[in-house]
Amino acid sequence: MGWGDLGAFGEPSKETPNLDQMAAEGMLFLDFYTANPLCSPSRAALLTGRLPVRNGFYTTNAHARNAYTPQNVVGGIQDSELLLPELLKKAGYINKIIGKWHLGHRPQFHPLKHGFDEWFGSPNCHFGPYDNKELPNIPVYRDWEMIGRYYEDFKIDLKTGEANLTQLYLQEALDFISKQQTSQQPFFLYWAIDATHAPVYASKEFLGTSQRGLYGDAVREIDDSIGKILGHLQQLGISENTFVFFTSDNGAALISAPKQGGSNGPFLCGKQTTFEGGMREPAIAWWPGHIPAGEVSHQLGSVMDLFTTSLSLAGLQPPSDRQIDGIDLLPVILQGKLIDRPIFYYRGNEMMAVRVGLYKAHYWTWSNSWEEYGKGTDFCPGQSVSGVTTHTQEEHTYLPLLFHLGSDPGEKFPLSFASEEYQRAMERISGIVQQHKDTLVPGEPQLNVCDKAVMNWSPPGCENLGKCLKVPESDPQKCSWPH
């Protein structure tokens, strides 16, 4: 979802009443970022509190390439990484993931091996349908074993966009919350739904109800579901003891717009890019009785902060044996403070840009290659800024492009290199970047090797269902990442 997809952020059709109400009762973050403009790395960052370049969710096969975990990727979340649910277990939490995991699908990467107690959802995105010969359909898991596959047992109609997956995910959430409340058990729920990811889907009740087409239908169903989850917490009398945070894994995918793409508001480009549209996200914190209603924060926030903030809420300290990039947002949320910190924008192995205060400096610019653009892949449709949305990788290391995001949120007007404002801002930014690069220890890249043999041919539980497929011979190769 994009920054501009919610009524609270200015979306004119006002079709997100529950999320808008959540914002009215809590705190809206206007300057909140994901850690990567793509799904898997940003999810790894959320659960580890660390930049993808540290936790291994990046590639070194080519410079500044986005990479994620399709089902032929060999890598995934490493045992050496400490995930939020693993740490919350120390404080007695029961942890559940509902929906998309996307941190590796081989047995060693299973979420129940990394701190989660329960899982209902899928290791990969709902791409397909596949023919189960060249590519297997993606499995859906209940805890340790698959219980079916997308398009076979879990239908998604690609013609109409109908699927009841969001309703299944909603019911799982409500049941889990009820169960933990009954047993007086502290819980962590990671509700990772994916209906707004192309191919976009919504259940029959919501199809055709939005002014925004199928994408809007999906957003309306997600909004309705979040309203039901928050209402359930209130009905059970535990809302004042439950911290809830809503955000997205990357900006709206404009490549699938307008029918299956959202809005990034006033910001440049979308998913896959390190321009604001690719990484600035809608974000709302909700905690009745603790967060003052109707608050708006300009704190520079990140999904990695949810790791550190959640540990703080549970009375735990973050690990001291590794670099944690997330900060504790509780002083911001509860006392309205502002914490000075930079935001780093990475694409693969390259730091593309950095934001300090209201200034954003681009050290590299690139939307996508001329070759891919010529094939119709456009991450910035209708938006072309000369010298900024480049189709070759342009290095600006010695003279970064600098934007003032307060007066120019769309990154259209670089500040003059000769101006005093440029010199003053870059003097501060350069020191922060130098320190970051000097102390950076990259993790082992997990997204370099692909092999058809590791795909979802025979996941655990396939025997009971008669859904095991023949595994091809192993043939590891370097993954190709055009973006």
C-alpha positions in Angstrom: 0.0 0.0 0.0 1.1 3.6 -0.6 1.3 6.7 1.6 -1.7 8.1 -0.3 -4.1 5.2 0.0 -5.8 6.2 3.3 -8.4 8.9 3.9 -6.4 10.0 6.9 -3.5 10.8 4.5 -5.7 12.7 2.1 -7.1 10.0 -0.3 -10.2 11.8 -1.6 -12.6 8.8 -1.9 -12.5 8.4 1.9 -13.0 4.6 1.7 -10.9 3.7 4.8 -13.1 4.7 7.7 -11.6 2.2 10.2 -8.0 3.1 9.6 -9.0 6.8 9.6 -10.7 6.2 13.0 -7.6 4.4 14.2 -5.6 7.5 13.3 -8.1 9.8 15.0 -7.8 7.7 18.1 -4.0 7.3 17.9 -1.0 8.8 16.3 -0.4 9.4 12.6 3.2 9.2 11.4 3.7 11.4 8.3 7.5 10.6 7.9 7.6 6.8 8.3 9.7 4.6 6.1 10.3 1.0 5.2 13.9 -0.3 5.1 13.7 -1.3 1.4 11.5 -0.6 -1.6 10.7 -4.3 -1.9 8.8 -7.0 0.1 11.2 -9.6 1.5 14.1 -7.3 2.6 11.7 -4.9 4.4 10.0 -7.8 6.2 13.4 -9.1 7.3 14.3 -5.6 8.5 11.0 -5.4 10.5 11.6 -8.6 12.3 15.3 -8.1 13.0 15.5 -4.3 13.5 18.4 -4.3 11.1 19.0 -3.0 7.6 18.7 -5.7 4.9 22.4 -5.1 4.0 23.2 -6.3 7.5 20.7 -9.2 7.8 21.6 -10.7 4.4 18.4 -9.8 2.5 20.2 -8.4 -0.5 22.2 -9.5 -3.6 25.8 -8.8 -4.8 25.2 -10.3 -8.2 25.0 -6.8 -9.7 25.2 -3.3 -8.4 22.2 -1.7 -6.7 19.8 -4.5 -7.6 16.5 -5.1 -5.7 16.1 -8.8 -4.8 13.5 -10.7 -2.9 12.6 -14.4 -2.2 10.8 -16.0 -5.1 10.4 -19.7 -4.7 13.7 -20.6 -6.5 15.9 -18.6 -4.1 18.2 -20.8 -2.1 18.7 -18.3 0.8 16.6 -17.0 3.6 16.7 -15.7 7.2 19.9 -17.0 8.9 20.0 -18.7 12.3 22.5 -16.0 13.4 19.8 -13.4 13.1 17.6 -12.8 16.2 14.0 -12.2 15.3 11.5 -10.2 17.4 9.3 -13.3 18.3 12.4 -15.2 19.5 13.2 -12.4 21.9 9.6 -11.9 23.0 9.5 -15.5 24.0 11.8 -14.6 26.9 9.0 -12.4 28.3 6.4 -15.2 27.9 4.8 -14.1 24.7 2.9 -16.4 22.4 3.7 -15.4 18.8 1.7 -15.9 15.6 2.2 -14.9 12.0 -0.8 -14.7 9.7 -0.2 -14.3 6.0 3.0 -13.8 4.0 6.3 -14.8 5.6 8.7 -14.3 2.6 11.9 -14.8 4.5 12.8 -18.1 2.8 10.7 -21.3 2.2 13.2 -24.1 2.8 12.8 -26.0 6.0 15.5 -24.2 8.0 13.8 -20.9 7.3 10.3 -21.9 8.6 8.8 -19.2 10.8 8.3 -21.7 13.6 12.0 -22.2 13.7 12.5 -18.5 14.3 10.3 -17.7 17.3 6.8 -18.0 16.0 4.5 -20.5 17.7 1.8 -20.5 15.1 1.5 -19.8 11.4 -1.4 -19.6 9.0 -0.3 -18.4 5.6 2.2 -18.7 2.8 6.0 -18.6 2.4 5.8 -16.7 -0.8 3.5 -14.3 -2.6 0.3 -15.5 -4.3 1.7 -15.6 -7.8 0.3 -18.1 -10.2 -1.4 -20.2 -11.1 1.5 -22.4 -12.1 1.4 -25.7 -14.0 3.0 -27.8 -11.2 5.6 -29.0 -13.8 7.8 -26.1 -14.6 6.7 -24.1 -11.5 4.7 -25.5 -8.5 1.8 -23.6 -7.1 2.6 -21.9 -3.8 1.7 -23.8 -0.6 -0.4 -22.5 2.3 0.7 -23.6 5.7 -1.0 -24.3 9.0 1.9 -24.3 11.5 4.5 -26.9 10.4 2.7 -28.4 7.4 1.0 -27.3 4.2 -2.7 -27.6 4.0 -3.2 -26.8 0.3 -1.9 -24.6 -2.5 -3.0 -21.3 -3.9 -5.4 -21.6 -6.9 -6.1 -25.2 -6.1 -7.4 -25.4 -2.5 -7.3 -21.6 -2.0 -9.0 -20.1 -4.9 -8.0 -16.7 -6.5 -10.1 -15.9 -9.6 -7.7 -13.9 -11.9 -10.6 -12.8 -14.1 -12.8 -11.3 -11.4 -10.2 -10.8 -8.6 -12.4 -12.8 -6.2 -10.7 -14.6 -3.2 -11.7 -15.1 0.4 -8.1 -15.1 1.8 -8.5 -11.8 3.7 -11.5 -13.2 5.4 -9.6 -16.3 6.4 -6.8 -14.2 7.7 -9.2 -12.0 9.7 -10.9 -15.0 11.3 -7.5 -16.5 12.2 -6.6 -13.1 13.9 -9.8 -12.9 15.9 -9.6 -16.6 17.0 -5.9 -16.2 18.1 -6.6 -13.0 20.1 -9.6 -14.6 21.8 -7.6 -17.7 22.7 -4.8 -15.7 24.3 -7.1 -13.5 26.2 -8.9 -16.5 27.6 -5.6 -18.0 28.8 -4.4 -14.5 30.0 -1.4 -15.0 27.8 0.6 -12.0 26.4 0.8 -12.2 22.6 2.4 -10.9 19.5 0.4 -11.0 16.3 2.1 -10.3 13.0 -0.9 -9.9 10.6 0.8 -9.8 7.2 -2.0 -9.8 4.6 -1.2 -9.2 0.9 -4.5 -8.5 -0.9 -3.2 -5.3 -2.4 -0.2 -7.0 -4.1 -0.9 -7.9 -7.7 -2.7 -10.0 -8.6 -5.0 -8.0 -6.4 -8.0 -9.8 -4.8 -11.0 -9.2 -2.6 -13.9 -11.3 -1.3 -17.3 -11.3 -3.1 -18.8 -8.9 -0.5 -16.3 -6.2 -1.4 -15.9 -6.6 -5.2 -17.2 -3.6 -7.1 -17.8 -1.5 -4.0 -14.9 1.0 -4.4 -14.6 4.1 -6.5 -11.0 3.0 -7.0 -11.6 -0.3 -8.8 -10.3 -3.7 -7.7 -7.4 -2.2 -5.8 -9.8 -0.1 -3.8 -12.0 -3.1 -3.1 -8.9 -4.8 -1.6 -8.1 -1.7 0.5 -11.7 -1.5 1.7 -11.7 -5.2 2.8 -8.4 -4.7 4.7 -9.8 -1.6 6.3 -12.9 -3.4 7.3 -10.8 -6.3 8.8 -8.7 -3.9 10.8 -11.9 -2.3 12.2 -13.1 -5.7 13.3 -9.7 -6.6 14.9 -9.6 -3.3 16.9 -13.3 -3.7 17.8 -12.5 -7.3 19.0 -9.8 -6.0 21.3 -12.2 -3.4 22.7 -15.0 -6.0 23.2 -12.6 -8.3 25.0 -11.6 -5.4 27.3 -7.9 -5.6 26.4 -7.5 -2.6 24.0 -5.8 -0.5 26.7 -3.3 -3.3 27.2 -2.6 -3.8 23.5 -0.3 -1.8 21.3 -1.3 -1.9 17.6 0.7 -0.5 14.7 -0.3 -0.3 11.0 2.1 0.2 8.1 3.2 -1.3 4.8 6.2 -3.1 3.4 6.9 -0.8 0.5 5.2 1.9 -1.5 2.4 1.3 -3.9 3.4 -0.6 -7.1 2.8 1.9 -9.9 3.8 -0.7 -12.5 0.4 -2.4 -11.9 -1.5 0.9 -11.8 -4.1 2.1 -12.3 -6.2 -1.1 -12.0 -4.0 -2.9 -9.6 -1.9 -0.1 -8.1 -2.3 2.3 -5.3 -1.4 5.9 -4.5 1.9 7.3 -3.2 0.3 10.7 -2.7 2.6 13.6 -3.6 5.7 11.5 -3.7 7.9 10.5 -6.6 7.7 7.0 -8.2 6.8 3.9 -6.4 7.8 0.4 -5.3 11.2 -0.8 -6.4 12.7 2.7 -6.2 14.4 4.7 -3.5 12.5 7.8 -4.3 9.9 8.8 -1.6 7.1 6.9 -3.3 8.9 3.6 -3.0 9.8 3.9 0.7 7.6 6.4 2.6 4.6 4.5 4.1 1.3 5.1 5.8 1.8 4.5 9.5 -0.6 4.6 12.5 0.1 3.8 16.2 -3.0 2.9 18.4 -3.0 2.3 22.1 -6.2 3.6 23.8 -5.6 5.2 27.2 -1.8 5.6 26.5 -1.4 7.4 23.1 -3.3 10.8 23.1 -6.0 10.8 20.5 -5.5 12.7 17.2 -1.8 13.1 17.5 0.4 13.7 14.4 4.1 13.1 14.5 6.9 14.2 12.1 9.3 11.8 13.7 11.5 10.1 11.1 10.4 6.5 11.7 11.2 3.1 10.2 9.7 -0.4 10.3 13.0 -1.4 12.1 11.8 0.8 15.0 8.9 -1.6 15.6 11.5 -4.2 16.6 13.1 -2.0 19.3 9.8 -0.4 20.4 8.1 -3.8 20.8 11.0 -5.1 23.0 10.7 -1.9 25.1 7.0 -2.5 25.6 7.8 -6.1 26.7 10.4 -4.8 29.2 13.3 -6.3 27.1 16.6 -4.8 25.9 17.6 -5.1 22.2 20.6 -7.5 21.6 23.9 -5.8 22.4 26.1 -8.1 20.3 25.0 -6.6 16.9 24.2 -3.3 15.3 20.4 -2.6 15.6 19.1 0.1 13.3 15.7 0.6 14.9 15.1 3.1 17.7 12.6 3.0 20.6 9.6 5.1 19.5 7.9 5.1 22.9 9.2 8.6 23.9 7.7 9.8 20.6 4.4 8.0 20.9 3.8 8.6 24.6 5.4 12.0 25.2 5.5 13.6 21.7 9.3 13.8 21.6 11.3 14.1 18.4 14.5 12.0 18.1 17.2 13.1 15.7 18.2 10.2 13.4 19.0 9.6 9.8 17.0 7.4 7.3 19.2 5.3 4.9 17.7 4.3 1.5 19.3 1.1 0.2 18.8 -0.7 -3.1 20.6 -4.1 -2.9 24.2 -3.5 -1.8 24.2 0.3 -2.4 23.2 3.2 -0.2 21.3 5.2 -2.7 20.2 8.1 -0.5 20.0 9.4 3.0 17.5 11.7 4.8 18.6 13.9 7.7 15.9 16.3 9.0 14.1 17.7 6.0 16.9 17.2 3.6 17.4 14.1 1.4 20.6 13.5 -0.5 20.8 11.1 -3.4 24.2 9.5 -3.9 22.9 7.3 -6.7 19.7 7.7 -8.9 18.1 5.0 -10.9 14.5 4.0 -11.7 15.2 1.1 -14.0 17.2 0.2 -17.1 16.4 1.4 -20.6 16.0 -2.2 -21.6 13.4 -3.0 -19.0 11.7 0.4 -19.5 11.5 -0.4 -23.3 9.7 -3.6 -22.4 7.0 -1.6 -20.6 8.3 -1.8 -17.0 7.8 1.7 -15.6 8.2 2.4 -11.9 7.4 6.1 -12.4 4.5 6.3 -14.8 3.5 9.8 -15.6 6.5 11.1 -13.6 9.8 12.0 -15.2 12.2 14.4 -13.5 15.2 15.2 -15.7 18.5 13.9 -14.1 16.6 12.3 -11.2 14.4 9.4 -12.5 17.3 8.1 -14.6 17.3 4.9 -16.7 21.1 4.4 -16.2 22.7 4.2 -12.7 23.9 7.7 -12.1 26.5 8.3 -9.4 26.4 11.5 -7.4 28.8 10.5 -4.7 31.0 13.6 -5.0 28.2 16.0 -5.5 24.9 14.5 -4.2 21.5 15.7 -5.5 19.9 17.4 -2.5 16.2 18.0 -2.0 14.3 19.8 0.7 11.4 17.5 1.4 9.4 20.1 3.2 9.1 22.4 0.3 9.6 19.7 -2.4 8.1 16.4 -1.3 8.0 15.2 -4.9 11.8 15.5 -5.4 11.5 17.6 -8.5 13.8 20.6 -7.7 17.3 19.8 -6.6 19.0 22.5 -4.6 21.7 24.5 -6.3 25.2 23.1 -5.6 26.5 26.6 -5.2 23.9 27.7 -2.6 24.8 28.2 1.1 21.8 26.0 2.0 23.3 23.1 0.0 26.8 23.5 1.6 25.4 23.7 5.1 23.1 20.7 4.7 25.7 18.5 3.0 28.3 19.3 5.6 26.1 17.6 8.2 24.9 14.8 6.0 28.4 13.9 4.8 29.6 13.2 8.3 26.7 10.9 9.1 27.2 9.0 5.8 30.9 8.6 6.4 30.3 7.2 9.9 27.7 4.8 8.6 29.9 3.5 5.8 33.0 3.2 8.1 31.1 1.1 10.6 29.0 -1.0 8.2 29.6 -4.8 8.3 27.5 -6.3 5.5 25.8 -9.7 6.2 26.2 -12.7 4.0 24.0 -12.1 0.9 21.1 -14.5 0.9 19.6 -13.6 -2.5 22.4 -14.5 -4.9 21.7 -18.2 -5.7 18.7 -19.7 -7.4 17.9 -23.4 -7.9 14.7 -24.9 -9.3 15.2 -27.9 -7.0 14.5 -25.8 -3.9 11.0 -24.7 -5.1 7.8 -25.6 -3.3 7.6 -29.1 -4.9 7.2 -31.2 -1.8 6.7 -29.1 1.3 6.0 -30.8 4.7 2.5 -32.2 4.8 2.2 -32.8 1.0 2.1 -36.6 1.5 -1.1 -36.5 3.6 -2.7 -34.4 0.9 -1.4 -36.2 -2.1 0.1 -33.0 -3.3 3.8 -33.8 -3.5 5.4 -33.0 -6.9 8.5 -34.4 -8.5 11.6 -32.5 -7.5 13.9 -31.7 -10.4 17.7 -32.2 -10.2 19.6 -29.5 -8.4 21.1 -26.9 -10.7 22.3 -23.9 -8.6 22.9 -20.7 -10.6 23.4 -17.0 -10.0 20.0 -15.3 -9.7 19.4 -12.6 -12.3 17.9 -9.4 -10.9 17.2 -6.8 -13.7 15.9 -4.1 -11.3 
